């Protein structure tokens, strides 16, 4: 099995940010991403998955460490103070590493 280690950057945030985050993520070097509805409860209270002002999304990006770091630094600086947002990074083994 030919695998390589990449970073999985996960962003959980308010769905209202989806359009602008997609643009910024691509500008910062991500080749692709997956977006899903998310629901749960955190410091800002319960969040459901209905597509309204109280919904959240989960964005997952497989990329190298430099891109993950650039995206995370940008999002923390621009959005952490004003929006509900959680970022976390994991090391993952990927097949077809040339795609990421």
TAZI-V459816 format. One record per residue. N is the residue number from 1. PSI is psi as a letter, one per 20 degrees, with the letter a starting at -180 (NA if undefined). OMEGA is omega in whole degrees, 0 to 359 (none if undefined). D_FIRST is the distance of its C-alpha to the first C-alpha in Angstrom with 1 decimal. Layout:
((N & PSI & OMEGA & D_FIRST) (N & PSI & OMEGA & D_FIRST))
This chain:
((1 & p & 179 & 0.0) (2 & o & 180 & 3.8) (3 & q & 177 & 6.1) (4 & q & 179 & 9.8) (5 & p & 174 & 12.8) (6 & r & 175 & 15.5) (7 & q & 170 & 18.7) (8 & o & 177 & 19.7) (9 & p & 179 & 23.4) (10 & p & 179 & 25.4) (11 & p & 172 & 29.0) (12 & p & 187 & 31.4) (13 & a & 181 & 34.7) (14 & p & 183 & 37.7) (15 & h & 179 & 37.1) (16 & h & 182 & 40.0) (17 & i & 189 & 37.8) (18 & g & 186 & 35.1) (19 & g & 183 & 36.4) (20 & h & 179 & 37.1) (21 & h & 178 & 33.8) (22 & g & 179 & 31.8) (23 & g & 182 & 33.8) (24 & g & 179 & 33.4) (25 & g & 178 & 29.7) (26 & g & 179 & 29.2) (27 & h & 181 & 31.8) (28 & j & 170 & 30.0) (29 & i & 179 & 26.9) (30 & p & 179 & 24.6) (31 & h & 181 & 22.8) (32 & r & 182 & 23.0) (33 & r & 174 & 23.6) (34 & p & 178 & 24.2) (35 & p & 176 & 27.7) (36 & q & 173 & 28.8) (37 & q & 179 & 32.2) (38 & q & 175 & 32.5) (39 & q & 181 & 35.3) (40 & a & 180 & 36.3) (41 & p & 179 & 38.8) (42 & b & 184 & 39.0) (43 & h & 178 & 41.7) (44 & j & 177 & 43.0) (45 & a & 181 & 43.4) (46 & q & 176 & 41.8) (47 & p & 178 & 39.9) (48 & r & 184 & 39.5) (49 & j & 175 & 37.3) (50 & q & 182 & 40.2) (51 & m & 176 & 40.2) (52 & a & 185 & 43.2) (53 & i & 180 & 44.1) (54 & j & 183 & 42.7) (55 & q & 178 & 39.1) (56 & q & 172 & 35.9) (57 & q & 175 & 32.6) (58 & p & 179 & 29.1) (59 & p & 178 & 27.2) (60 & p & 183 & 23.5) (61 & p & 171 & 22.1) (62 & p & 184 & 18.6) (63 & r & 176 & 19.4) (64 & r & 186 & 19.7) (65 & h & 182 & 22.0) (66 & g & 179 & 25.0) (67 & g & 178 & 25.1) (68 & g & 180 & 24.7) (69 & g & 180 & 27.5) (70 & g & 180 & 29.7) (71 & g & 181 & 29.5) (72 & g & 179 & 30.2) (73 & g & 180 & 33.1) (74 & g & 182 & 34.6) (75 & g & 178 & 34.5) (76 & g & 182 & 36.0) (77 & h & 188 & 38.8) (78 & h & 191 & 39.6) (79 & h & 188 & 39.2) (80 & h & 184 & 39.2) (81 & h & 189 & 43.0) (82 & i & 184 & 43.8) (83 & q & 171 & 41.1) (84 & o & 182 & 39.2) (85 & p & 174 & 35.7) (86 & p & 176 & 32.9) (87 & p & 168 & 29.9) (88 & q & 185 & 27.0) (89 & p & 176 & 23.8) (90 & q & 168 & 20.6) (91 & p & 179 & 17.5) (92 & q & 173 & 14.4) (93 & p & 181 & 10.7) (94 & q & 170 & 10.0) (95 & q & 185 & 7.7) (96 & l & 184 & 9.8) (97 & h & 180 & 11.5) (98 & i & 179 & 14.2) (99 & i & 187 & 15.7) (100 & NA & none & 16.7))
